[in-house]
Amino acid sequence: MSFSSNEQLISEPVSPEEGSFDFASMAQGMPGVPLSFTWRDTEYRVSKILETRKSLRSCHSGSNEKYVNKHFFKIETETGEIMTLYRTRSGSKKDNWTLYTIENRPQQPSDTAPMRIAVLVSGGGSNLQSLISAQVSGAQCGYEIALVIADREDTHAIERAKKHGIATALALPPKDVPRAEARLAISDRVLDLAREYGADALVFAGFLTIMSGKVISEYSNRIVNIHPALLPKFGGKGMWGHHVHEAVLAAGEAESGCTVHLVDDGCDTGPILIQRRVPVLVDDTVDTLAARILEEEHIAIVEGVSVLATRLAGKI
């Protein structure tokens, strides 16, 4: 019996579940295919019988009569496998069922390749971890992390990336130069790395360096930042980390949250992609408010990057 080029030959026994046979086939004189069986310690359930066929053998006595040798059943399982099972018809009650082949279905290409991102970090990398976790979970997030870049040495974020086999690099400021010059040097280094790794977009996940130069124009509308406040409130120079939460509490705000936005040549001024809100409680401190917002950041950064991926794919 031949099999097609897209089928993998198995020829291993399976264990039918008692009482699971296809009685409609049995009523036609065929050995009803088991609708539930175990192979390699995994249970499979039949959702469809796609095809039946049989092979014949000559009579052992030498006559010209032909007898059914095997009944083949091509089936589809509830989990999507296409399998061919057969049972040899020797007349013995010990006849066993065999998994003959599994069809190797060609993979269907996705509508678009995932957006390749370079994630920029400065500290512990909990937002980076959220991006990594969404990617490795198999969720349809629309992106893949090509590179993680840090603007300082010995960050835990870099260790998170390495643990998951993600490429890492440093974009360190040169020593003894003015701040504006150091920022431009970091920005140019980021641009070179993004080009080298084929990044479609940049994601600032707790990245503290304010970018400048060619990277802003070359990646226009493709740079994402997350800010721990509800922009346009409490944004701009000096508004980072605990400074933001101190300002929110001092202003007596009833709510705060986080914003994922596109980066332009201003500071926290680009178009907003996602915002998530939290209440400001009467007894909040900087630390308790920051912790509550950080939980929302972990959700928002994945949502925001996914929105950008959808936009770049032309789906919205």
C-alpha positions as CSV (number, residue, x, y, z in Angstrom):
1,M,0.0,0.0,0.0
2,S,1.5,3.3,-1.0
3,F,1.1,6.6,0.7
4,S,1.3,10.2,-0.5
5,S,4.2,12.5,-0.2
6,N,2.4,14.6,2.4
7,E,1.9,11.7,4.8
8,Q,4.3,10.4,7.4
9,L,4.4,6.6,7.7
10,I,3.9,5.5,11.3
11,S,2.7,1.8,11.4
12,E,2.4,1.7,15.2
13,P,-0.4,0.0,17.2
14,V,-3.1,2.1,18.8
15,S,-5.3,1.2,21.8
16,P,-9.1,1.7,21.0
17,E,-11.3,2.7,23.9
18,E,-13.8,0.0,24.6
19,G,-17.3,0.8,23.4
20,S,-16.2,3.7,21.2
21,F,-16.6,2.0,17.8
22,D,-18.5,3.4,14.8
23,F,-21.6,1.2,14.8
24,A,-22.8,2.6,11.4
25,S,-19.7,1.1,9.8
26,M,-20.1,-2.2,11.6
27,A,-23.7,-2.5,10.4
28,Q,-22.2,-2.5,6.8
29,G,-19.9,-5.4,7.7
30,M,-16.8,-3.3,8.3
31,P,-14.8,-3.3,11.5
32,G,-16.2,0.0,12.8
33,V,-13.4,2.4,13.4
34,P,-12.7,3.3,17.1
35,L,-13.9,6.8,17.7
36,S,-11.6,7.2,20.6
37,F,-8.1,5.6,20.9
38,T,-4.7,6.1,22.5
39,W,-1.4,6.4,20.7
40,R,1.9,7.2,22.4
41,D,0.1,7.8,25.7
42,T,-2.1,10.5,24.1
43,E,-5.9,10.0,23.7
44,Y,-7.4,11.0,20.3
45,R,-11.1,11.4,19.5
46,V,-12.5,11.1,16.0
47,S,-14.5,14.1,14.7
48,K,-14.9,13.0,11.1
49,I,-14.4,9.9,8.9
50,L,-13.0,11.3,5.7
51,E,-12.5,8.2,3.6
52,T,-12.7,4.4,3.8
53,R,-10.9,1.9,1.6
54,K,-9.8,-1.7,1.7
55,S,-7.0,-3.9,0.4
56,L,-7.5,-7.5,-0.8
57,R,-5.4,-10.6,-0.6
58,S,-5.6,-13.9,-2.4
59,C,-6.9,-17.0,-0.9
60,H,-4.2,-19.0,0.9
61,S,-5.6,-22.2,-0.7
62,G,-4.5,-21.1,-4.1
63,S,-7.9,-20.4,-5.5
64,N,-8.7,-17.2,-7.4
65,E,-10.9,-15.8,-4.7
66,K,-10.0,-12.5,-3.1
67,Y,-10.5,-11.7,0.6
68,V,-10.4,-8.4,2.5
69,N,-7.0,-8.0,4.0
70,K,-7.2,-4.6,5.6
71,H,-9.9,-2.0,6.2
72,F,-8.4,1.6,6.1
73,F,-10.1,4.6,7.7
74,K,-8.9,8.1,7.0
75,I,-10.1,10.2,9.9
76,E,-9.8,13.7,11.4
77,T,-9.4,14.1,15.1
78,E,-11.0,16.7,17.4
79,T,-7.5,18.3,17.7
80,G,-7.0,18.5,13.9
81,E,-4.8,15.6,13.1
82,I,-5.5,13.7,9.8
83,M,-4.7,10.0,10.4
84,T,-5.2,6.8,8.6
85,L,-6.0,3.7,10.7
86,Y,-6.4,0.1,9.7
87,R,-7.2,-3.3,11.1
88,T,-5.9,-6.5,9.5
89,R,-8.8,-8.9,8.8
90,S,-7.3,-12.3,9.6
91,G,-10.5,-13.5,11.4
92,S,-8.7,-13.6,14.8
93,K,-10.1,-11.8,17.8
94,K,-6.6,-10.7,18.4
95,D,-6.5,-8.5,15.3
96,N,-5.2,-5.1,16.4
97,W,-5.7,-1.5,15.1
98,T,-2.7,0.3,13.6
99,L,-2.0,3.9,13.0
100,Y,-0.7,3.8,9.4
101,T,0.0,7.4,8.6
102,I,-0.4,11.0,9.8
103,E,-0.8,13.7,7.2
104,N,1.7,16.5,7.3
105,R,-0.3,19.5,6.5
106,P,1.6,22.4,5.0
107,Q,1.7,25.4,7.3
108,Q,-0.5,28.2,6.2
109,P,1.4,31.5,6.1
110,S,0.1,34.2,8.3
111,D,-1.3,37.4,6.8
112,T,1.8,39.2,7.8
113,A,5.0,38.5,9.6
114,P,5.1,39.7,13.2
115,M,6.5,43.1,13.8
116,R,10.1,42.9,15.0
117,I,10.7,45.2,18.0
118,A,13.8,46.4,19.8
119,V,12.9,47.0,23.5
120,L,14.8,49.7,25.3
121,V,15.3,49.4,29.1
122,S,17.1,51.1,32.0
123,G,16.2,49.1,35.1
124,G,14.5,45.9,36.3
125,G,12.5,45.2,33.2
126,S,9.1,44.1,34.5
127,N,7.4,45.7,31.5
128,L,9.9,43.9,29.3
129,Q,8.9,40.6,31.1
130,S,5.3,41.3,30.2
131,L,6.2,41.7,26.5
132,I,8.2,38.5,26.7
133,S,5.5,36.5,28.5
134,A,2.9,37.5,25.9
135,Q,5.2,36.4,23.1
136,V,6.1,33.1,24.5
137,S,2.6,32.3,25.6
138,G,1.6,32.0,21.9
139,A,-0.9,34.9,22.2
140,Q,-1.6,36.7,19.0
141,C,0.3,39.8,20.1
142,G,1.6,40.6,16.6
143,Y,5.2,41.2,17.5
144,E,8.5,39.4,18.2
145,I,11.3,40.8,20.3
146,A,14.4,41.0,18.1
147,L,16.7,42.8,20.6
148,V,16.8,44.3,24.1
149,I,19.0,47.5,24.5
150,A,20.0,49.0,27.8
151,D,21.5,52.4,28.4
152,R,23.4,51.2,31.5
153,E,25.3,48.2,32.6
154,D,24.2,45.4,35.0
155,T,20.4,45.9,34.5
156,H,18.1,43.0,35.6
157,A,16.2,43.6,32.4
158,I,19.2,42.4,30.3
159,E,19.3,39.2,32.4
160,R,15.6,38.6,31.8
161,A,16.2,38.9,28.0
162,K,19.2,36.5,28.1
163,K,17.2,34.0,30.1
164,H,14.8,33.8,27.1
165,G,17.5,33.6,24.5
166,I,16.8,37.2,23.3
167,A,19.8,39.2,21.8
168,T,21.0,42.1,24.0
169,A,23.2,45.1,23.5
170,L,24.3,48.2,25.4
171,A,24.0,51.8,24.3
172,L,26.1,53.6,26.9
173,P,26.7,57.3,27.1
174,P,30.2,58.5,26.4
175,K,32.0,59.9,29.5
176,D,32.7,63.6,30.2
177,V,30.5,65.1,27.5
178,P,27.5,67.4,27.8
179,R,24.1,65.8,28.4
180,A,22.7,66.6,25.0
181,E,25.7,65.1,23.3
182,A,25.5,62.0,25.4
183,R,21.8,61.6,24.6
184,L,22.6,62.0,20.9
185,A,25.3,59.3,21.1
186,I,22.9,56.9,22.7
187,S,20.3,57.7,20.2
188,D,22.7,57.1,17.3
189,R,23.8,53.8,18.8
190,V,20.2,52.7,19.2
191,L,19.5,53.5,15.5
192,D,22.6,51.5,14.4
193,L,21.5,48.5,16.5
194,A,17.9,48.7,15.3
195,R,19.0,48.7,11.7
196,E,21.4,45.8,12.3
197,Y,18.7,43.6,13.9
198,G,16.0,44.6,11.4
199,A,13.7,46.2,14.0
200,D,10.4,47.5,12.6
201,A,9.6,49.5,15.8
202,L,11.2,50.6,19.0
203,V,9.6,50.1,22.4
204,F,10.7,52.1,25.5
205,A,10.0,49.9,28.5
206,G,11.2,52.1,31.4
207,F,13.9,53.7,29.2
208,L,15.2,56.9,30.8
209,T,17.3,58.4,28.1
210,I,15.4,61.1,26.1
211,M,16.1,60.3,22.4
212,S,17.2,62.8,19.7
213,G,18.6,62.9,16.2
214,K,17.9,60.7,13.2
215,V,16.3,57.8,15.1
216,I,13.2,60.0,15.8
217,S,12.7,60.7,12.1
218,E,13.7,57.3,10.8
219,Y,11.3,55.5,13.2
220,S,8.6,58.2,13.1
221,N,5.3,56.7,14.3
222,R,7.1,53.5,15.2
223,I,8.4,54.3,18.6
224,V,6.3,53.3,21.6
225,N,6.7,54.7,25.1
226,I,4.9,53.9,28.4
227,H,4.4,56.7,30.9
228,P,3.1,56.2,34.5
229,A,0.4,58.9,34.3
230,L,-2.6,59.9,32.3
231,L,-1.0,62.1,29.7
232,P,-1.2,64.9,28.8
233,K,-1.2,65.4,32.6
234,F,2.0,64.9,34.5
235,G,4.3,64.5,31.5
236,G,7.4,66.2,30.2
237,K,10.9,66.8,31.5
238,G,11.4,65.7,35.1
239,M,8.2,63.6,35.1
240,W,9.5,60.1,35.5
241,G,9.3,57.4,38.2
242,H,8.4,58.6,41.7
243,H,8.4,62.2,40.6
244,V,5.2,61.5,38.6
245,H,3.4,59.9,41.5
246,E,4.5,62.6,44.0
247,A,3.0,65.2,41.6
248,V,-0.2,63.3,41.3
249,L,-0.6,63.0,45.0
250,A,0.3,66.7,45.6
251,A,-2.3,67.8,43.1
252,G,-5.0,65.8,44.9
253,E,-6.0,63.8,41.8
254,A,-8.9,61.3,42.1
255,E,-7.4,59.0,39.5
256,S,-4.1,58.2,37.8
257,G,-2.9,55.4,35.5
258,C,-0.6,54.8,32.6
259,T,-0.3,55.8,29.0
260,V,1.2,54.1,26.0
261,H,1.9,56.6,23.3
262,L,4.0,57.1,20.2
263,V,7.2,59.1,20.6
264,D,7.7,62.3,18.6
265,D,10.4,65.0,19.0
266,G,8.8,66.3,22.2
267,C,8.7,64.8,25.6
268,D,5.6,62.7,26.3
269,T,3.8,64.5,23.6
270,G,3.1,61.9,20.9
271,P,-0.3,60.4,20.0
272,I,-1.9,58.1,22.6
273,L,-2.4,54.4,21.9
274,I,-3.7,53.0,25.2
275,Q,-4.6,54.4,28.6
276,R,-5.4,52.4,31.7
277,R,-6.8,54.1,34.9
278,V,-6.6,53.4,38.6
279,P,-8.2,55.3,41.5
280,V,-6.0,57.4,43.8
281,L,-6.9,56.3,47.4
282,V,-7.1,58.5,50.4
283,D,-4.2,56.7,52.2
284,D,-2.0,56.3,49.1
285,T,1.7,56.8,49.3
286,V,4.0,57.2,46.3
287,D,4.9,53.5,46.7
288,T,1.3,52.1,46.9
289,L,0.2,54.3,43.9
290,A,3.2,53.2,41.9
291,A,2.6,49.6,42.6
292,R,-1.1,49.8,41.5
293,I,-0.2,51.6,38.3
294,L,2.7,49.2,37.5
295,E,0.2,46.3,37.4
296,E,-1.7,48.2,34.7
297,E,1.5,49.0,32.9
298,H,2.2,45.3,32.4
299,I,-1.2,45.0,30.6
300,A,-1.1,48.3,28.7
301,I,2.4,47.9,27.2
302,V,1.4,44.6,25.5
303,E,-1.9,46.1,24.3
304,G,-0.2,49.2,23.0
305,V,2.5,47.4,21.1
306,S,-0.1,45.1,19.6
307,V,-2.1,48.1,18.5
308,L,1.0,49.4,16.7
309,A,1.6,46.0,15.1
310,T,-2.0,46.0,13.8
311,R,-1.6,49.5,12.4
312,L,1.7,48.6,10.6
313,A,0.1,45.5,9.2
314,G,-2.6,47.8,7.6
315,K,-5.4,46.1,9.5
316,I,-6.8,49.3,11.0
